[in-house]
């Protein structure tokens, strides 16, 4: 495979060597370039020989000298240099299969691409990874790699993922571990399937791997759009408590064996179990925030620290509103109530948005839509501005999951909107209006 160079950065090593846009990159130092991982790995040397096809269709060699940490300077039409690898599984718990019809096409794409695991932290199932990709990860020592394990029981994994190869590929995890590749593991737990004794089996297997540095468990998310899908049950209070007990038992073993807990239940499990969240120091380096592990505790600690040290003076009365999901509502309310005691001219109201779009079992802020916000607080006096958490927006941070833009929601609510980072210090600044991160 070869890739066409879309553009060359001005004054870059490649530009100085005479490489032009439209050229085709064949290899670097004799190593075939098939995608972005090959390119990033082999361009790191200081002396490079590029094999290219020029605009006349002739193969030419170009020598390039560059600093050890300098980028070569080539840009391609996509960051992967080819198409993303789609998922081949039909998991019984797949969230995308539970989304309503009529949403934008990109939301229905299921990626399962090892390159995205390295570049953006995406989780992969290993069911469509090739032997070439496995060997390349080991050769390049691409680490960490994020894997959706779910269960280490081969037969159960086949049943849950509805892919005949789902059990066989579990051996790849051992190959990565033996090669010194750090592994982050994710488990979506489904009551009656991979919880209980099966969870204990999985944790026993994974915690015996020296390089499985973090293992996170999240409860299955069930929307109201499950017509024609397998009937699944959500976790109840007892099931959540039993799961936390198992996870924390293995966490204690890892703490004694490795010096870190390694195994964590997501915040959602604690909410379902109606148990207090652990303190922030329980979570070590917070390796699985994207899976909702430790977000609550970290945000609370950061905001408490920010409130304590902040000496910002509100010169005038400030009236704002905040929206969040039902799960985070108690924490957000607790934080702003504490701020209200320190800044007595701060007036606020926190709205817990019921998720009508996906269904009442979905309570996280990241799946709240503009449609539900408008339906539930439209017409309310929202004050000077409305604060929304950035997790409600897609990666580009300009649109909600229901394809409504921030600007459109702002017009319909007739108020300014401020997008707030999931960071305690930024949150306190936003509530006080210390900056101008809102849209007019």
ABEGO torsion letter per residue (X at the ends): XBBBBABBBBGBAAAAAGBBBGBBBABBGGBBBABAAAAAAAAABABBBBBBBBAAGBBBBBBBBBBAABBAGBBBABAAGBBBBBBABBBAABAAAABBBGBBAAAABBBBBAAAAAAAGBBBAGAABBAAAAAAAAAAGBOBBBBBAGBABAAAAAAAAGBAAAAAAAAAAAAAAAAGBBBBBBBBBBBGBABEAAAAAAAAAAAABAABABBBBBBBBBBABABGBBBBBBBBAAAAAAAAAAAAAAAAAAAAAAGBAGBBBBAAAAAAAGBBBBBAAAAEAGAAAAAGBGAAAAAAAAAAAAAAABABBBABBBBBBBBBBAAAAAAAAAAAAAAAAABAABBBBBBBBBBAAAEAABABAAABBAAAAAAAABGBBAEABBBBBAAABBAAGABBAAGBBAAAAAAAAGBBBBBBBBBAAAAAAAAAGABABBBX
